[in-house]
């Protein structure tokens, strides 16, 4: 993740005009709303930024505004003012009596992205829980949270909840906003109204997945997993195997880099590393602080993404 969370939630010291947000959301056509891609009952969304601005929930590719974001000038203005580089972003709805089930964001996408929530239409019975802490996010507030910890959302009210949910790798004012929200969680937020923007351009992701993962990126994944791991007698052996894999990957990288000629060798290294970890599983499971097995997270972060085009089923087949 681009920041290290020391608490489950951070409320940043800015409040975006709720009335302006509501007006833009309510002006969108009914057909803008689509079901949640995972089929969660009562969950729907409006796509605002997507690959090529298309009608897709994919998270990689050249990010562009959809026609629905282009119809929301205030949402564009606040995103420009924050100034981050934006990835997939949406308006996310949650029907009365519905929930976002308890889960952990374990995909590769979340290793580099953080999620910002700006409530648009809500009620006091909408409760967001992360790592055992529960908050209600009021209209116009700006929040982020540690998506690597277990979290869920409950709409126990009687009306449809809508949040502006924008994903980013960071940049612009975001780090300062997060730093201020961490240091002074009860600070009075600055009001941001239509016309308060500075005219900055909307910055969008163009590169968000590796062609062939560099050894430096793999090293960062190993370091994060080691830091997150719960003490376990097997941990030393697991880390030794991962370090050996990293050493071998680095040597091949020095020969081929992202040259496709090296792909067969890279694939062989992945197969060896997966078999090594599979063999170690017989001695027990090494878990992270969020309860997810370390083996599983390394598979999601590295095995499934080390070479472009390696699908999840293919990665799992290599591990068998």
C-alpha positions in Angstrom: 0.0 0.0 0.0 1.2 3.6 -0.6 0.8 4.5 3.1 1.2 2.5 6.3 -2.0 2.7 8.3 -1.5 3.1 12.1 -5.3 3.1 12.7 -8.3 1.6 10.8 -9.9 4.9 9.7 -8.6 8.3 8.8 -11.0 11.3 8.4 -9.3 14.0 6.4 -9.8 17.7 7.3 -12.0 18.6 4.3 -15.7 18.6 3.6 -17.1 18.7 0.1 -20.4 20.5 -0.3 -23.0 17.7 0.2 -25.8 19.6 -1.6 -23.7 20.0 -4.8 -22.8 16.3 -4.7 -26.4 15.2 -4.2 -27.5 17.4 -7.1 -25.1 15.8 -9.5 -25.8 12.2 -8.3 -29.6 12.7 -8.6 -29.3 14.1 -12.1 -27.7 10.9 -13.4 -30.0 8.7 -15.5 -31.3 5.4 -14.0 -29.4 3.4 -16.6 -26.1 4.7 -15.1 -26.5 2.3 -12.2 -25.3 -1.2 -12.7 -25.2 -4.2 -10.3 -22.1 -5.0 -8.2 -19.7 -7.2 -10.2 -19.6 -9.8 -7.4 -23.3 -9.9 -7.3 -23.7 -8.6 -3.7 -27.4 -8.1 -3.1 -28.4 -4.4 -2.8 -25.0 -3.2 -4.1 -24.9 -1.1 -7.3 -22.6 1.5 -8.8 -22.0 4.2 -11.4 -18.7 3.9 -13.2 -16.9 7.2 -13.2 -13.3 6.2 -14.3 -12.6 2.9 -16.0 -10.2 1.5 -18.6 -10.7 3.6 -21.8 -13.9 5.0 -20.1 -15.7 1.8 -21.1 -18.6 0.0 -19.4 -16.3 -2.3 -17.4 -15.3 -2.9 -13.8 -11.7 -3.9 -14.8 -9.0 -2.2 -12.7 -6.1 -2.2 -15.2 -5.5 -0.3 -18.4 -5.5 3.3 -19.6 -7.9 5.0 -17.3 -10.3 7.6 -18.7 -13.5 9.4 -17.5 -16.8 7.8 -18.4 -19.7 10.0 -19.7 -21.1 9.9 -16.2 -18.1 11.6 -14.7 -18.1 14.1 -17.5 -21.7 14.9 -16.4 -20.5 15.7 -12.8 -18.3 18.8 -12.8 -18.2 19.2 -9.0 -16.9 15.6 -8.6 -14.3 16.4 -11.2 -13.4 19.6 -9.5 -12.8 17.9 -6.1 -10.7 15.2 -7.7 -8.6 17.8 -9.5 -8.2 19.7 -6.3 -7.0 16.6 -4.4 -4.6 16.2 -7.3 -3.9 12.4 -7.0 -3.4 10.1 -9.9 -6.8 8.3 -10.2 -7.6 4.7 -11.0 -10.9 3.0 -11.2 -13.5 5.2 -9.5 -17.3 4.9 -9.0 -20.4 6.0 -7.1 -21.3 3.1 -5.0 -24.8 2.4 -3.8 -26.1 0.3 -0.9 -29.8 -0.4 -0.6 -31.7 -0.1 2.7 -31.2 -3.2 4.8 -28.2 -4.4 2.6 -24.6 -4.9 3.4 -21.1 -5.1 2.0 -20.0 -8.5 3.5 -16.9 -8.8 5.7 -13.9 -9.1 3.5 -10.2 -8.2 3.0 -8.9 -6.5 -0.2 -6.2 -9.0 -1.1 -5.9 -8.4 -4.8 -2.7 -7.0 -6.4 -4.6 -3.8 -7.2 -4.8 -3.0 -3.5 -1.1 -3.3 -2.9 -0.6 0.1 -4.6 -4.1 1.7 -4.2 -5.9 3.3 -1.4 -9.7 4.0 -1.4 -11.3 7.3 -0.6 -14.9 7.5 0.5 -16.9 10.7 0.3 -20.5 10.1 1.5 -23.2 11.7 -0.8 -26.5 10.3 0.4 -26.4 8.5 3.8 -28.1 8.2 7.2 -26.8 7.7 10.7 -27.7 3.9 10.5 -25.0 3.4 7.8 -22.1 1.8 9.7 -18.6 1.1 8.4 -16.5 -1.4 10.4 -12.8 -2.0 9.9 -10.5 -4.0 12.2 -13.2 -4.0 14.9 -13.7 -0.2 14.8 -17.0 1.2 13.6 -17.7 4.7 12.3 -20.5 6.6 10.5 -19.3 8.8 7.7 -21.3 12.0 7.4 -22.3 13.6 4.1 -19.4 15.4 2.3 -16.7 14.1 4.7 -13.5 12.6 3.2 -12.3 9.2 4.6 -9.8 6.5 3.9 -9.3 3.2 5.7 -7.0 0.2 5.9 -8.5 -2.1 3.3 -5.9 -4.8 4.1 -7.8 -5.4 7.4 -11.2 -7.1 7.6 -14.0 -4.6 6.9 -17.7 -4.5 6.1 -20.5 -1.9 5.7 -24.1 -2.2 7.0 -27.0 0.0 5.8 -29.5 -0.4 8.7 -31.4 2.7 7.6 -34.5 3.1 5.3 -32.9 4.8 2.3 -30.4 4.0 -0.4 -26.9 5.0 0.5 -24.5 6.5 -2.1 -20.8 7.1 -1.6 -18.3 8.6 -4.0 -15.5 6.0 -4.0 -12.3 7.0 -5.7 -9.2 4.8 -5.9 -5.7 6.2 -6.2 -2.0 5.4 -6.0 -1.5 8.8 -4.4 0.0 12.2 -5.3 -1.1 15.8 -5.1 -2.6 16.9 -1.7 -3.5 13.5 -0.6 -0.5 12.7 1.6 -0.8 16.0 3.4 -4.6 15.4 3.9 -3.9 12.0 5.4 -1.1 13.2 7.6 -3.3 16.0 8.9 -6.2 13.7 9.5 -3.9 11.3 11.4 -2.4 14.0 13.6 -5.6 15.9 14.3 -8.6 13.6 13.9 -11.0 16.0 15.5 -9.9 19.1 13.5 -12.7 21.2 12.0 -12.8 20.4 8.2 -12.2 23.0 5.6 -15.3 23.5 3.4 -14.9 22.9 -0.3 -17.6 24.3 -2.5 -18.1 24.6 -6.3 -15.6 27.0 -7.7 -13.0 26.4 -5.0 -10.8 24.3 -7.3 -7.5 25.5 -8.7 -8.0 24.4 -12.3 -5.5 21.6 -12.1 -5.8 18.8 -14.7 -7.4 15.5 -13.9 -4.6 13.0 -13.6 -5.3 9.4 -14.6 -3.4 6.1 -14.5 -1.9 4.9 -17.7 0.4 2.2 -16.2 -0.9 0.0 -13.4 0.4 -3.5 -13.9 3.8 -4.9 -14.8 4.8 -6.6 -18.1 7.3 -8.6 -16.1 7.6 -7.7 -12.4 10.9 -6.2 -11.4 13.0 -7.8 -8.6 12.6 -4.5 -6.7 8.9 -4.8 -6.7 9.0 -8.4 -5.6 11.4 -7.4 -2.8 8.8 -4.9 -1.6 6.1 -7.5 -1.5 8.3 -9.9 0.5 9.2 -7.1 2.9 5.6 -6.2 3.5 4.5 -9.8 4.0 7.4 -10.4 6.4 6.4 -7.3 8.4 2.7 -8.4 8.5 3.4 -12.0 9.4 2.4 -13.4 12.8 5.4 -15.1 14.6 5.6 -18.7 13.5 8.4 -21.3 13.7 8.0 -21.8 9.9 8.4 -18.1 9.1 12.2 -18.3 8.8 12.0 -21.2 6.3 9.3 -19.4 4.3 11.3 -16.2 4.0 14.4 -18.1 3.1 12.6 -19.7 0.1 11.2 -16.3 -0.9 14.6 -14.7 -0.7 16.1 -17.5 -2.8 13.3 -17.0 -5.4 14.0 -13.2 -5.4 17.8 -13.8 -5.9 17.1 -16.1 -8.9 14.6 -13.7 -10.4 17.0 -10.9 -10.1 19.7 -12.8 -11.9 17.3 -13.5 -14.8 16.2 -9.9 -14.8 19.8 -8.8 -15.3 19.9 -10.9 -18.4 16.5 -10.3 -20.0 14.6 -7.5 -18.1 11.2 -7.3 -19.8 12.4 -9.1 -23.0 9.8 -11.8 -23.9 12.7 -14.2 -24.6 13.1 -14.6 -20.8 9.5 -15.5 -20.1 10.0 -19.3 -20.2 12.8 -19.0 -17.6 10.7 -16.6 -15.5 7.8 -19.1 -15.6 10.1 -21.9 -14.5 11.2 -19.9 -11.5 7.6 -19.3 -10.6 6.9 -23.0 -10.8 9.8 -23.9 -8.5 8.9 -21.2 -6.0 5.3 -22.3 -5.9 6.4 -25.9 -5.4 8.7 -24.9 -2.6 5.9 -23.1 -0.8 3.6 -26.0 -1.3 6.1 -28.4 0.3 6.4 -26.1 3.3 2.6 -26.0 3.8 2.8 -29.6 5.2 4.4 -28.2 8.3 1.6 -25.7 9.0 0.3 -22.3 7.9 2.0 -19.0 8.3 -0.6 -16.2 8.7 -0.6 -12.5 8.5 -2.1 -10.1 11.1 -5.3 -9.9 9.1 -5.8 -13.7 9.3 -4.9 -14.3 5.6 -2.3 -17.0 4.9 1.1 -15.6 3.8 1.2 -18.2 1.0 -2.1 -17.0 -0.4 -1.1 -13.4 -0.4 2.2 -14.1 -2.2 0.3 -16.0 -4.8 -2.1 -13.1 -5.3 0.6 -10.4 -5.3 3.4 -12.1 -7.2 2.5 -15.5 -8.8 -0.6 -14.1 -10.5 1.0 -10.8 -11.7 4.7 -11.4 -12.2 4.2 -11.9 -15.9 1.5 -10.0 -17.8 -1.3 -12.3 -19.1 -1.0 -14.9 -16.3 -4.6 -15.4 -15.3 -5.7 -16.5 -11.9 -6.6 -20.0 -13.1 -3.3 -20.3 -14.9 -1.4 -19.3 -11.7 -3.3 -21.8 -9.6 -2.6 -24.5 -12.2 1.1 -23.8 -12.0 0.9 -24.2 -8.2 -0.7 -27.6 -8.4 
